[in-house]
Amino acid sequence: MHPRNKHLRGYNMQKLKAANPELQTYIIRTESRETIDFSDPKAVFELNKALLFADYKLKYWQLTPNSLCPAVPGRADYIHHVADLLAAEQQGHIPKGNKVTVLDIGTGSSLIYPLLGTQEYEWKFVGTEIDRHSLRQAELNIQHNPWLKKKIELRFQPDRTKILENIIHQKDHFDVVICNPPFFKSREDNWTKSTKKFQNLKKETAAPTVQNFAGHPNELWCPGGEKAFITSLIYESQKFKDQLNWITSLVSDKAHLKPLIAVLEYHKAHVEIIPVEQGQKKMRILAWKWG
């Protein structure tokens, strides 16, 4: 976990229950500590809500039904690594405040990256979304936390086959693009891998599968999955290279890195790979810039 991550030393359950009393319902007591059942999507939601209330000063946070519930510590790691990426261009000083503008691709109803980035570094964000219901809930999350109104702008993407086109305006310039792409190739691919993950959590092969972090179809899969999505982002980012500094994306499958880097190097992009580890989970951030 990143050294600036607020959750580096684990969770203070007493503090979290005080911030979000609804969490109490889902607390499980073991011999050594209090925890939750991470296979229960309601418990996962209340825990992450408590983290946002306790550590990021939010007063309200809701999701559209069945939408993806982000794990706050992991999302915070992405923000901190991006901050380091920008700091490397500023003699090690992390740029803060309105002078940094971030484009969040697929912000979702959770609005998680803008929420964390504005609270940690006071950056400005533009969040994009293809689902109008998610966009409405994201707007509610802003309205109920009024200090976010001048920090976060939302834009609807009307064309599901596009990522940056229709979004980036003529006078825009973004210091960094962040993206957590749909991982799976199809509903079937998602269900097969979710079943395996759920059974590992429950230790029961007969238990009916529940996706503990939920997720709408557009949040979980797209044709070609993660590799195809990031490849499209690479080619679209070329078209806007004069308006973009760093373009980044999470990459879940290590096997996807080599072909993605090959595309970037062929087109003479500068490439960085940032490892991200939390417990047994290992991911990486693929970052590139043009010229």
PyMOL commands that set and color helices and strands:
alter all, ss='L'
color gray80, all
select helices_A, chain A and resi 13-19+21-26+41-55+72-87+112-121+132-143+146-148+187-202+217-220+225-239+241-243+254-266
alter helices_A, ss='H'
color red, helices_A
select strands_A, chain A and resi 27-29+34-36+101-105+124-129+152-156+174-179+244-251+269-278+281-290
alter strands_A, ss='S'
color yellow, strands_A
deselect
rebuild
show_as cartoon
